[in-house]
Amino acid sequence: MGRPWILFVEDDPDTLDVFVQALSEAGFLAKGAPSVAAALLLLRDEAPPCAVICDVMMPSASGIDLVVAMEADTRLKSIPVTLVSGLLPIAVPAGIRVAAMLSKPFSIEAIVELLGQQCPPEARDIDKSLA
């Protein structure tokens, strides 16, 4: 099995690029998806990531929809999902498990700290990180 990775799901291409790059610079193997559909393809085609960070409000499907789909898949249901939104609190339906919620705007430091709690130590290559 390869190195643990992080999935960042965001429909704004600039935000997606900035955070995938920032996570890479912080020593994580980060992959981005511009939609829930693209995220589900990655999740089903690759070894499961150690964590998912997902925007709540996106055009075709929401972050909640992603969590529901992941919980229906035995390979994916134990992966911690952090939802991010400019509108907190987020109404999460009963029975839906969300590891954390972050308010936009958020810092890369906040994400790195959260991933340190959600992912194994080998998910971060300290030699490549700026911190």
N, CA, C and O atoms as CSV, one atom per row, in Angstrom:
chain,resi,resn,atom,element,x,y,z
A,1,MET,N,N,0.848,-1.182,0.000
A,1,MET,CA,C,0.000,0.000,0.000
A,1,MET,C,C,0.887,1.236,0.000
A,1,MET,O,O,1.934,1.251,0.647
A,2,GLY,N,N,0.469,2.281,-0.729
A,2,GLY,CA,C,1.248,3.507,-0.836
A,2,GLY,C,C,1.081,4.411,0.373
A,2,GLY,O,O,0.414,4.074,1.351
A,3,ARG,N,N,1.694,5.533,0.269
A,3,ARG,CA,C,1.647,6.541,1.317
A,3,ARG,C,C,0.215,7.064,1.483
A,3,ARG,O,O,-0.490,7.246,0.491
A,4,PRO,N,N,-0.220,7.307,2.722
A,4,PRO,CA,C,-1.559,7.872,2.941
A,4,PRO,C,C,-1.701,9.224,2.239
A,4,PRO,O,O,-0.749,9.998,2.141
A,5,TRP,N,N,-2.914,9.482,1.756
A,5,TRP,CA,C,-3.154,10.725,1.037
A,5,TRP,C,C,-4.402,11.429,1.552
A,5,TRP,O,O,-5.210,10.853,2.281
A,6,ILE,N,N,-4.536,12.692,1.153
A,6,ILE,CA,C,-5.659,13.543,1.563
A,6,ILE,C,C,-6.451,13.897,0.305
A,6,ILE,O,O,-5.867,14.173,-0.743
A,7,LEU,N,N,-7.775,13.888,0.410
A,7,LEU,CA,C,-8.629,14.351,-0.683
A,7,LEU,C,C,-9.249,15.676,-0.297
A,7,LEU,O,O,-9.878,15.790,0.755
A,8,PHE,N,N,-9.073,16.685,-1.151
A,8,PHE,CA,C,-9.648,18.013,-0.941
A,8,PHE,C,C,-10.673,18.241,-2.035
A,8,PHE,O,O,-10.327,18.214,-3.216
A,9,VAL,N,N,-11.936,18.466,-1.664
A,9,VAL,CA,C,-13.028,18.618,-2.626
A,9,VAL,C,C,-13.552,20.048,-2.552
A,9,VAL,O,O,-14.029,20.498,-1.510
A,10,GLU,N,N,-13.455,20.752,-3.674
A,10,GLU,CA,C,-13.826,22.174,-3.714
A,10,GLU,C,C,-14.167,22.538,-5.153
A,10,GLU,O,O,-13.419,22.214,-6.076
A,11,ASP,N,N,-15.306,23.216,-5.344
A,11,ASP,CA,C,-15.720,23.561,-6.700
A,11,ASP,C,C,-15.033,24.816,-7.242
A,11,ASP,O,O,-15.012,25.014,-8.457
A,12,ASP,N,N,-14.481,25.653,-6.397
A,12,ASP,CA,C,-13.767,26.833,-6.871
A,12,ASP,C,C,-12.346,26.416,-7.271
A,12,ASP,O,O,-11.559,26.019,-6.412
A,13,PRO,N,N,-12.010,26.503,-8.562
A,13,PRO,CA,C,-10.715,25.981,-9.017
A,13,PRO,C,C,-9.509,26.660,-8.369
A,13,PRO,O,O,-8.507,26.000,-8.093
A,14,ASP,N,N,-9.592,27.963,-8.123
A,14,ASP,CA,C,-8.459,28.655,-7.494
A,14,ASP,C,C,-8.246,28.173,-6.065
A,14,ASP,O,O,-7.114,27.909,-5.661
A,15,THR,N,N,-9.332,28.055,-5.296
A,15,THR,CA,C,-9.230,27.571,-3.918
A,15,THR,C,C,-8.712,26.141,-3.901
A,15,THR,O,O,-7.864,25.794,-3.078
A,16,LEU,N,N,-9.214,25.320,-4.798
A,16,LEU,CA,C,-8.765,23.931,-4.882
A,16,LEU,C,C,-7.261,23.875,-5.144
A,16,LEU,O,O,-6.535,23.165,-4.447
A,17,ASP,N,N,-6.795,24.615,-6.139
A,17,ASP,CA,C,-5.369,24.614,-6.470
A,17,ASP,C,C,-4.513,25.112,-5.306
A,17,ASP,O,O,-3.484,24.516,-4.986
A,18,VAL,N,N,-4.942,26.206,-4.677
A,18,VAL,CA,C,-4.166,26.786,-3.577
A,18,VAL,C,C,-4.024,25.795,-2.434
A,18,VAL,O,O,-2.925,25.618,-1.908
A,19,PHE,N,N,-5.112,25.143,-2.038
A,19,PHE,CA,C,-5.039,24.251,-0.885
A,19,PHE,C,C,-4.354,22.925,-1.200
A,19,PHE,O,O,-3.656,22.388,-0.339
A,20,VAL,N,N,-4.524,22.388,-2.383
A,20,VAL,CA,C,-3.793,21.165,-2.736
A,20,VAL,C,C,-2.292,21.463,-2.749
A,20,VAL,O,O,-1.492,20.667,-2.258
A,21,GLN,N,N,-1.916,22.614,-3.313
A,21,GLN,CA,C,-0.502,23.006,-3.335
A,21,GLN,C,C,0.006,23.248,-1.912
A,21,GLN,O,O,1.100,22.800,-1.568
A,22,ALA,N,N,-0.757,23.937,-1.097
A,22,ALA,CA,C,-0.337,24.234,0.280
A,22,ALA,C,C,-0.196,22.949,1.098
A,22,ALA,O,O,0.745,22.813,1.880
A,23,LEU,N,N,-1.108,22.023,0.924
A,23,LEU,CA,C,-0.993,20.744,1.634
A,23,LEU,C,C,0.236,19.970,1.161
A,23,LEU,O,O,0.916,19.332,1.964
A,24,SER,N,N,0.517,20.025,-0.127
A,24,SER,CA,C,1.722,19.376,-0.653
A,24,SER,C,C,2.971,20.012,-0.055
A,24,SER,O,O,3.899,19.304,0.334
A,25,GLU,N,N,3.001,21.330,0.020
A,25,GLU,CA,C,4.144,22.032,0.605
A,25,GLU,C,C,4.279,21.746,2.099
A,25,GLU,O,O,5.377,21.824,2.651
A,26,ALA,N,N,3.168,21.416,2.752
A,26,ALA,CA,C,3.199,21.061,4.173
A,26,ALA,C,C,3.601,19.602,4.382
A,26,ALA,O,O,3.668,19.132,5.518
A,27,GLY,N,N,3.871,18.883,3.285
A,27,GLY,CA,C,4.365,17.517,3.391
A,27,GLY,C,C,3.338,16.425,3.177
A,27,GLY,O,O,3.650,15.247,3.353
A,28,PHE,N,N,2.126,16.785,2.803
A,28,PHE,CA,C,1.079,15.790,2.573
A,28,PHE,C,C,0.980,15.440,1.095
A,28,PHE,O,O,1.280,16.264,0.232
A,29,LEU,N,N,0.559,14.223,0.813
A,29,LEU,CA,C,0.209,13.830,-0.543
A,29,LEU,C,C,-1.265,14.188,-0.702
A,29,LEU,O,O,-2.142,13.489,-0.193
A,30,ALA,N,N,-1.528,15.283,-1.413
A,30,ALA,CA,C,-2.892,15.797,-1.533
A,30,ALA,C,C,-3.374,15.687,-2.966
A,30,ALA,O,O,-2.628,15.936,-3.914
A,31,LYS,N,N,-4.635,15.310,-3.103
A,31,LYS,CA,C,-5.275,15.243,-4.419
A,31,LYS,C,C,-6.551,16.065,-4.340
A,31,LYS,O,O,-7.208,16.112,-3.300
A,32,GLY,N,N,-6.891,16.707,-5.441
A,32,GLY,CA,C,-8.073,17.545,-5.463
A,32,GLY,C,C,-9.143,17.001,-6.382
A,32,GLY,O,O,-8.861,16.300,-7.353
A,33,ALA,N,N,-10.377,17.341,-6.054
A,33,ALA,CA,C,-11.522,16.993,-6.894
A,33,ALA,C,C,-12.443,18.215,-6.948
A,33,ALA,O,O,-12.729,18.812,-5.911
A,34,PRO,N,N,-12.914,18.596,-8.147
A,34,PRO,CA,C,-13.745,19.787,-8.278
A,34,PRO,C,C,-15.242,19.556,-8.025
A,34,PRO,O,O,-16.040,20.490,-8.107
A,35,SER,N,N,-15.611,18.328,-7.723
A,35,SER,CA,C,-17.029,18.020,-7.502
A,35,SER,C,C,-17.151,16.732,-6.695
A,35,SER,O,O,-16.186,15.987,-6.526
A,36,VAL,N,N,-18.351,16.493,-6.206
A,36,VAL,CA,C,-18.617,15.243,-5.495
A,36,VAL,C,C,-18.470,14.060,-6.444
A,36,VAL,O,O,-17.926,13.026,-6.058
A,37,ALA,N,N,-18.945,14.197,-7.677
A,37,ALA,CA,C,-18.826,13.098,-8.648
A,37,ALA,C,C,-17.360,12.757,-8.898
A,37,ALA,O,O,-16.997,11.581,-8.932
A,38,ALA,N,N,-16.520,13.767,-9.073
A,38,ALA,CA,C,-15.085,13.526,-9.290
A,38,ALA,C,C,-14.449,12.913,-8.041
A,38,ALA,O,O,-13.585,12.042,-8.141
A,39,ALA,N,N,-14.880,13.373,-6.869
A,39,ALA,CA,C,-14.356,12.817,-5.619
A,39,ALA,C,C,-14.710,11.345,-5.494
A,39,ALA,O,O,-13.862,10.540,-5.111
A,40,LEU,N,N,-15.936,10.980,-5.809
A,40,LEU,CA,C,-16.354,9.580,-5.702
A,40,LEU,C,C,-15.585,8.694,-6.678
A,40,LEU,O,O,-15.270,7.549,-6.356
A,41,LEU,N,N,-15.282,9.213,-7.861
A,41,LEU,CA,C,-14.463,8.440,-8.804
A,41,LEU,C,C,-13.072,8.178,-8.221
A,41,LEU,O,O,-12.575,7.054,-8.280
A,42,LEU,N,N,-12.449,9.212,-7.662
A,42,LEU,CA,C,-11.135,9.035,-7.035
A,42,LEU,C,C,-11.209,8.052,-5.876
A,42,LEU,O,O,-10.358,7.172,-5.740
A,43,LEU,N,N,-12.225,8.207,-5.048
A,43,LEU,CA,C,-12.365,7.353,-3.869
A,43,LEU,C,C,-12.576,5.893,-4.252
A,43,LEU,O,O,-12.118,4.994,-3.546
A,44,ARG,N,N,-13.253,5.656,-5.339
A,44,ARG,CA,C,-13.536,4.278,-5.741
A,44,ARG,C,C,-12.400,3.664,-6.551
A,44,ARG,O,O,-12.265,2.441,-6.604
A,45,ASP,N,N,-11.575,4.517,-7.190
A,45,ASP,CA,C,-10.497,4.012,-8.047
A,45,ASP,C,C,-9.155,3.886,-7.342
A,45,ASP,O,O,-8.251,3.235,-7.866
A,46,GLU,N,N,-9.003,4.488,-6.176
A,46,GLU,CA,C,-7.717,4.512,-5.491
A,46,GLU,C,C,-7.848,3.896,-4.097
A,46,GLU,O,O,-8.950,3.665,-3.600
A,47,ALA,N,N,-6.698,3.639,-3.487
A,47,ALA,CA,C,-6.728,3.225,-2.082
A,47,ALA,C,C,-7.368,4.367,-1.293
A,47,ALA,O,O,-7.152,5.532,-1.630
A,48,PRO,N,N,-8.141,4.069,-0.261
A,48,PRO,CA,C,-8.825,5.135,0.471
A,48,PRO,C,C,-7.837,6.136,1.094
A,48,PRO,O,O,-6.767,5.746,1.563
A,49,PRO,N,N,-8.201,7.420,1.094
A,49,PRO,CA,C,-7.352,8.424,1.733
A,49,PRO,C,C,-7.476,8.326,3.253
A,49,PRO,O,O,-8.372,7.660,3.771
A,50,CYS,N,N,-6.573,8.992,3.954
A,50,CYS,CA,C,-6.678,8.998,5.418
A,50,CYS,C,C,-7.669,10.059,5.891
A,50,CYS,O,O,-8.130,10.008,7.031
A,51,ALA,N,N,-8.003,11.024,5.024
A,51,ALA,CA,C,-8.964,12.065,5.389
A,51,ALA,C,C,-9.498,12.740,4.134
A,51,ALA,O,O,-8.845,12.759,3.091
A,52,VAL,N,N,-10.709,13.298,4.260
A,52,VAL,CA,C,-11.340,14.063,3.188
A,52,VAL,C,C,-11.740,15.412,3.764
A,52,VAL,O,O,-12.296,15.494,4.859
A,53,ILE,N,N,-11.449,16.468,3.012
A,53,ILE,CA,C,-11.896,17.815,3.352
A,53,ILE,C,C,-12.788,18.249,2.203
A,53,ILE,O,O,-12.372,18.222,1.045
A,54,CYS,N,N,-14.017,18.650,2.519
A,54,CYS,CA,C,-14.991,18.896,1.449
A,54,CYS,C,C,-15.818,20.147,1.720
A,54,CYS,O,O,-16.322,20.353,2.824
A,55,ASP,N,N,-15.945,20.969,0.696
A,55,ASP,CA,C,-16.844,22.119,0.733
A,55,ASP,C,C,-18.275,21.586,0.856
A,55,ASP,O,O,-18.599,20.524,0.324
A,56,VAL,N,N,-19.115,22.328,1.557
A,56,VAL,CA,C,-20.503,21.892,1.714
A,56,VAL,C,C,-21.336,22.287,0.498
A,56,VAL,O,O,-22.027,21.451,-0.084
A,57,MET,N,N,-21.268,23.546,0.121
A,57,MET,CA,C,-22.146,24.043,-0.934
A,57,MET,C,C,-21.419,24.035,-2.282
A,57,MET,O,O,-20.500,24.818,-2.522
A,58,MET,N,N,-21.865,23.120,-3.154
A,58,MET,CA,C,-21.322,23.025,-4.510
A,58,MET,C,C,-22.494,22.888,-5.469
A,58,MET,O,O,-23.586,22.506,-5.050
A,59,PRO,N,N,-22.291,23.192,-6.752
A,59,PRO,CA,C,-23.419,23.250,-7.687
A,59,PRO,C,C,-24.245,21.975,-7.857
A,59,PRO,O,O,-25.471,22.036,-7.772
A,60,SER,N,N,-23.621,20.836,-8.091
A,60,SER,CA,C,-24.412,19.655,-8.440
A,60,SER,C,C,-24.710,18.724,-7.281
A,60,SER,O,O,-25.736,18.044,-7.287
A,61,ALA,N,N,-23.848,18.680,-6.300
A,61,ALA,CA,C,-24.060,17.841,-5.116
A,61,ALA,C,C,-23.289,18.472,-3.968
A,61,ALA,O,O,-22.274,19.134,-4.186
A,62,SER,N,N,-23.759,18.274,-2.766
A,62,SER,CA,C,-23.165,18.919,-1.597
A,62,SER,C,C,-22.164,18.005,-0.886
A,62,SER,O,O,-22.065,16.811,-1.167
A,63,GLY,N,N,-21.439,18.607,0.033
A,63,GLY,CA,C,-20.550,17.835,0.880
A,63,GLY,C,C,-21.310,16.794,1.691
A,63,GLY,O,O,-20.795,15.707,1.955
A,64,ILE,N,N,-22.529,17.126,2.082
A,64,ILE,CA,C,-23.379,16.163,2.802
A,64,ILE,C,C,-23.663,14.957,1.905
A,64,ILE,O,O,-23.645,13.817,2.369
A,65,ASP,N,N,-23.925,15.213,0.618
A,65,ASP,CA,C,-24.150,14.112,-0.329
A,65,ASP,C,C,-22.932,13.196,-0.409
A,65,ASP,O,O,-23.068,11.977,-0.514
A,66,LEU,N,N,-21.735,13.796,-0.359
A,66,LEU,CA,C,-20.517,12.990,-0.385
A,66,LEU,C,C,-20.433,12.107,0.852
A,66,LEU,O,O,-20.124,10.920,0.749
A,67,VAL,N,N,-20.705,12.678,2.019
A,67,VAL,CA,C,-20.650,11.898,3.264
A,67,VAL,C,C,-21.653,10.745,3.210
A,67,VAL,O,O,-21.326,9.627,3.608
A,68,VAL,N,N,-22.858,11.001,2.727
A,68,VAL,CA,C,-23.885,9.953,2.608
A,68,VAL,C,C,-23.393,8.834,1.688
A,68,VAL,O,O,-23.538,7.657,2.018
A,69,ALA,N,N,-22.817,9.186,0.545
A,69,ALA,CA,C,-22.306,8.176,-0.385
A,69,ALA,C,C,-21.156,7.387,0.237
A,69,ALA,O,O,-21.063,6.174,0.052
A,70,MET,N,N,-20.283,8.069,0.970
A,70,MET,CA,C,-19.161,7.378,1.609
A,70,MET,C,C,-19.644,6.423,2.695
A,70,MET,O,O,-19.108,5.325,2.846
A,71,GLU,N,N,-20.645,6.836,3.441
A,71,GLU,CA,C,-21.151,5.977,4.513
A,71,GLU,C,C,-21.843,4.737,3.976
A,71,GLU,O,O,-21.963,3.744,4.693
A,72,ALA,N,N,-22.299,4.772,2.735
A,72,ALA,CA,C,-22.947,3.612,2.115
A,72,ALA,C,C,-21.928,2.618,1.556
A,72,ALA,O,O,-22.298,1.522,1.135
A,73,ASP,N,N,-20.647,2.995,1.550
A,73,ASP,CA,C,-19.593,2.156,0.990
A,73,ASP,C,C,-18.700,1.666,2.132
A,73,ASP,O,O,-18.072,2.477,2.813
A,74,THR,N,N,-18.638,0.360,2.345
A,74,THR,CA,C,-17.878,-0.186,3.477
A,74,THR,C,C,-16.400,0.187,3.425
A,74,THR,O,O,-15.763,0.300,4.472
A,75,ARG,N,N,-15.838,0.381,2.229
A,75,ARG,CA,C,-14.428,0.786,2.121
A,75,ARG,C,C,-14.200,2.225,2.556
A,75,ARG,O,O,-13.095,2.580,2.968
A,76,LEU,N,N,-15.230,3.054,2.469
A,76,LEU,CA,C,-15.060,4.493,2.667
A,76,LEU,C,C,-15.673,5.039,3.951
A,76,LEU,O,O,-15.352,6.155,4.358
A,77,LYS,N,N,-16.541,4.278,4.589
A,77,LYS,CA,C,-17.329,4.850,5.681
A,77,LYS,C,C,-16.538,5.217,6.929
A,77,LYS,O,O,-17.019,6.006,7.742
A,78,SER,N,N,-15.339,4.668,7.105
A,78,SER,CA,C,-14.557,5.006,8.295
A,78,SER,C,C,-13.599,6.188,8.070
A,78,SER,O,O,-12.909,6.600,9.002
A,79,ILE,N,N,-13.548,6.734,6.853
A,79,ILE,CA,C,-12.654,7.858,6.559
A,79,ILE,C,C,-13.220,9.133,7.190
A,79,ILE,O,O,-14.385,9.464,6.968
A,80,PRO,N,N,-12.409,9.849,7.974
A,80,PRO,CA,C,-12.908,11.098,8.555
A,80,PRO,C,C,-13.115,12.164,7.476
A,80,PRO,O,O,-12.253,12.387,6.626
A,81,VAL,N,N,-14.280,12.816,7.534
A,81,VAL,CA,C,-14.610,13.879,6.590
A,81,VAL,C,C,-14.787,15.176,7.364
A,81,VAL,O,O,-15.547,15.247,8.330
A,82,THR,N,N,-14.067,16.203,6.919
A,82,THR,CA,C,-14.225,17.540,7.462
A,82,THR,C,C,-14.992,18.360,6.439
A,82,THR,O,O,-14.596,18.440,5.277
A,83,LEU,N,N,-16.089,18.967,6.870
A,83,LEU,CA,C,-16.872,19.827,5.991
A,83,LEU,C,C,-16.483,21.276,6.237
A,83,LEU,O,O,-16.291,21.694,7.379
A,84,VAL,N,N,-16.368,22.036,5.153
A,84,VAL,CA,C,-16.040,23.452,5.255
A,84,VAL,C,C,-17.141,24.272,4.593
A,84,VAL,O,O,-17.700,23.883,3.567
A,85,SER,N,N,-17.439,25.418,5.203
A,85,SER,CA,C,-18.499,26.259,4.679
A,85,SER,C,C,-18.325,27.687,5.169
A,85,SER,O,O,-17.779,27.932,6.245
A,86,GLY,N,N,-18.793,28.609,4.368
A,86,GLY,CA,C,-18.842,30.003,4.787
A,86,GLY,C,C,-20.050,30.268,5.658
A,86,GLY,O,O,-20.174,31.343,6.244
A,87,LEU,N,N,-20.937,29.300,5.746
A,87,LEU,CA,C,-22.170,29.456,6.518
A,87,LEU,C,C,-22.252,28.402,7.612
A,87,LEU,O,O,-22.764,27.307,7.384
A,88,LEU,N,N,-21.755,28.723,8.788
A,88,LEU,CA,C,-21.870,27.806,9.925
A,88,LEU,C,C,-22.941,28.346,10.859
A,88,LEU,O,O,-23.121,29.562,10.916
A,89,PRO,N,N,-23.653,27.513,11.587
A,89,PRO,CA,C,-23.491,26.063,11.630
A,89,PRO,C,C,-24.109,25.381,10.407
A,89,PRO,O,O,-25.021,25.904,9.767
A,90,ILE,N,N,-23.589,24.219,10.115
A,90,ILE,CA,C,-24.079,23.399,9.011
A,90,ILE,C,C,-25.112,22.427,9.579
A,90,ILE,O,O,-24.857,21.747,10.573
A,91,ALA,N,N,-26.268,22.370,8.945
A,91,ALA,CA,C,-27.292,21.422,9.376
A,91,ALA,C,C,-26.957,20.046,8.819
A,91,ALA,O,O,-27.162,19.774,7.636
A,92,VAL,N,N,-26.440,19.183,9.684
A,92,VAL,CA,C,-26.083,17.827,9.279
A,92,VAL,C,C,-27.227,16.903,9.690
A,92,VAL,O,O,-27.595,16.860,10.864
A,93,PRO,N,N,-27.792,16.168,8.738
A,93,PRO,CA,C,-28.892,15.261,9.067
A,93,PRO,C,C,-28.496,14.242,10.144
A,93,PRO,O,O,-27.341,13.828,10.233
A,94,ALA,N,N,-29.465,13.857,10.940
A,94,ALA,CA,C,-29.230,12.857,11.991
A,94,ALA,C,C,-28.668,11.587,11.378
A,94,ALA,O,O,-29.093,11.160,10.304
A,95,GLY,N,N,-27.713,10.991,12.067
A,95,GLY,CA,C,-27.125,9.743,11.620
A,95,GLY,C,C,-25.952,9.910,10.670
A,95,GLY,O,O,-25.301,8.927,10.317
A,96,ILE,N,N,-25.670,11.136,10.250
A,96,ILE,CA,C,-24.540,11.405,9.357
A,96,ILE,C,C,-23.334,11.752,10.220
A,96,ILE,O,O,-23.402,12.639,11.071
A,97,ARG,N,N,-22.228,11.042,9.992
A,97,ARG,CA,C,-21.020,11.247,10.793
A,97,ARG,C,C,-20.068,12.182,10.071
A,97,ARG,O,O,-19.618,11.897,8.961
A,98,VAL,N,N,-19.764,13.310,10.718
A,98,VAL,CA,C,-18.803,14.277,10.196
A,98,VAL,C,C,-17.726,14.439,11.258
A,98,VAL,O,O,-18.034,14.670,12.427
A,99,ALA,N,N,-16.458,14.317,10.856
A,99,ALA,CA,C,-15.352,14.384,11.819
A,99,ALA,C,C,-15.152,15.784,12.374
A,99,ALA,O,O,-14.859,15.951,13.558
A,100,ALA,N,N,-15.310,16.798,11.513
A,100,ALA,CA,C,-15.102,18.181,11.942
A,100,ALA,C,C,-15.792,19.112,10.955
A,100,ALA,O,O,-16.150,18.723,9.844
A,101,MET,N,N,-15.967,20.365,11.400
A,101,MET,CA,C,-16.515,21.411,10.540
A,101,MET,C,C,-15.640,22.640,10.701
A,101,MET,O,O,-15.284,23.028,11.814
A,102,LEU,N,N,-15.303,23.242,9.578
A,102,LEU,CA,C,-14.494,24.462,9.585
A,102,LEU,C,C,-15.239,25.567,8.862
A,102,LEU,O,O,-15.934,25.331,7.873
A,103,SER,N,N,-15.081,26.769,9.372
A,103,SER,CA,C,-15.687,27.943,8.758
A,103,SER,C,C,-14.715,28.574,7.775
A,103,SER,O,O,-13.529,28.719,8.070
A,104,LYS,N,N,-15.222,28.948,6.603
A,104,LYS,CA,C,-14.416,29.687,5.637
A,104,LYS,C,C,-14.420,31.155,6.046
A,104,LYS,O,O,-15.445,31.639,6.527
A,105,PRO,N,N,-13.351,31.861,5.882
A,105,PRO,CA,C,-12.058,31.375,5.408
A,105,PRO,C,C,-11.322,30.643,6.532
A,105,PRO,O,O,-11.502,30.963,7.707
A,106,PHE,N,N,-10.515,29.686,6.177
A,106,PHE,CA,C,-9.718,28.945,7.154
A,106,PHE,C,C,-8.270,28.966,6.679
A,106,PHE,O,O,-7.983,29.244,5.515
A,107,SER,N,N,-7.381,28.671,7.592
A,107,SER,CA,C,-5.958,28.719,7.263
A,107,SER,C,C,-5.420,27.324,6.968
A,107,SER,O,O,-5.987,26.319,7.397
A,108,ILE,N,N,-4.335,27.285,6.242
A,108,ILE,CA,C,-3.670,26.002,6.001
A,108,ILE,C,C,-3.207,25.419,7.330
A,108,ILE,O,O,-3.199,24.200,7.499
A,109,GLU,N,N,-2.824,26.269,8.269
A,109,GLU,CA,C,-2.388,25.788,9.583
A,109,GLU,C,C,-3.502,25.027,10.291
A,109,GLU,O,O,-3.253,24.005,10.930
A,110,ALA,N,N,-4.733,25.528,10.176
A,110,ALA,CA,C,-5.878,24.842,10.797
A,110,ALA,C,C,-6.089,23.468,10.162
A,110,ALA,O,O,-6.376,22.493,10.857
A,111,ILE,N,N,-5.946,23.398,8.846
A,111,ILE,CA,C,-6.112,22.119,8.147
A,111,ILE,C,C,-4.988,21.154,8.527
A,111,ILE,O,O,-5.239,19.975,8.777
A,112,VAL,N,N,-3.750,21.651,8.570
A,112,VAL,CA,C,-2.605,20.800,8.920
A,112,VAL,C,C,-2.774,20.248,10.330
A,112,VAL,O,O,-2.502,19.073,10.576
A,113,GLU,N,N,-3.222,21.093,11.257
A,113,GLU,CA,C,-3.450,20.629,12.635
A,113,GLU,C,C,-4.529,19.550,12.670
A,113,GLU,O,O,-4.371,18.535,13.348
A,114,LEU,N,N,-5.602,19.762,11.959
A,114,LEU,CA,C,-6.692,18.788,11.900
A,114,LEU,C,C,-6.221,17.467,11.289
A,114,LEU,O,O,-6.532,16.395,11.808
A,115,LEU,N,N,-5.476,17.544,10.193
A,115,LEU,CA,C,-4.975,16.332,9.549
A,115,LEU,C,C,-3.994,15.585,10.442
A,115,LEU,O,O,-3.897,14.360,10.374
A,116,GLY,N,N,-3.272,16.314,11.273
A,116,GLY,CA,C,-2.379,15.671,12.232
A,116,GLY,C,C,-3.131,14.793,13.211
A,116,GLY,O,O,-2.583,13.820,13.728
A,117,GLN,N,N,-4.386,15.133,13.467
A,117,GLN,CA,C,-5.231,14.342,14.363
A,117,GLN,C,C,-5.920,13.194,13.624
A,117,GLN,O,O,-6.194,12.150,14.215
A,118,GLN,N,N,-6.199,13.385,12.336
A,118,GLN,CA,C,-6.992,12.415,11.585
A,118,GLN,C,C,-6.166,11.381,10.820
A,118,GLN,O,O,-6.664,10.297,10.516
A,119,CYS,N,N,-4.918,11.703,10.508
A,119,CYS,CA,C,-4.095,10.833,9.665
A,119,CYS,C,C,-2.918,10.272,10.454
A,119,CYS,O,O,-2.484,10.868,11.439
A,120,PRO,N,N,-2.408,9.131,10.020
A,120,PRO,CA,C,-1.224,8.575,10.682
A,120,PRO,C,C,-0.007,9.468,10.416
A,120,PRO,O,O,0.012,10.214,9.437
A,121,PRO,N,N,1.005,9.393,11.281
A,121,PRO,CA,C,2.196,10.243,11.116
A,121,PRO,C,C,2.866,10.104,9.742
A,121,PRO,O,O,3.395,11.082,9.214
A,122,GLU,N,N,2.847,8.904,9.164
A,122,GLU,CA,C,3.500,8.707,7.868
A,122,GLU,C,C,2.781,9.412,6.717
A,122,GLU,O,O,3.282,9.420,5.592
A,123,ALA,N,N,1.615,10.002,6.983
A,123,ALA,CA,C,0.907,10.758,5.943
A,123,ALA,C,C,1.617,12.070,5.641
A,123,ALA,O,O,1.405,12.668,4.586
A,124,ARG,N,N,2.456,12.513,6.564
A,124,ARG,CA,C,3.144,13.797,6.371
A,124,ARG,C,C,4.648,13.567,6.260
A,124,ARG,O,O,5.276,13.003,7.156
A,125,ASP,N,N,5.202,14.011,5.156
A,125,ASP,CA,C,6.630,13.942,4.943
A,125,ASP,C,C,7.239,15.231,5.483
A,125,ASP,O,O,7.290,16.248,4.791
A,126,ILE,N,N,7.700,15.172,6.728
A,126,ILE,CA,C,8.223,16.355,7.407
A,126,ILE,C,C,9.408,16.952,6.629
A,126,ILE,O,O,9.584,18.171,6.627
A,127,ASP,N,N,10.209,16.128,5.981
A,127,ASP,CA,C,11.363,16.631,5.224
A,127,ASP,C,C,10.943,17.555,4.089
A,127,ASP,O,O,11.701,18.442,3.696
A,128,LYS,N,N,9.734,17.350,3.556
A,128,LYS,CA,C,9.261,18.175,2.446
A,128,LYS,C,C,8.428,19.365,2.921
A,128,LYS,O,O,8.123,20.262,2.135
A,129,SER,N,N,8.063,19.376,4.191
A,129,SER,CA,C,7.178,20.435,4.674
A,129,SER,C,C,7.967,21.689,4.985
A,129,SER,O,O,9.175,21.650,5.220
A,130,LEU,N,N,7.253,22.799,4.980
A,130,LEU,CA,C,7.842,24.076,5.330
A,130,LEU,C,C,7.819,24.301,6.830
A,130,LEU,O,O,8.543,25.146,7.355
A,131,ALA,N,N,6.975,23.533,7.516
A,131,ALA,CA,C,6.830,23.723,8.970
A,131,ALA,C,C,7.737,22.800,9.739
A,131,ALA,O,O,7.745,22.825,10.969
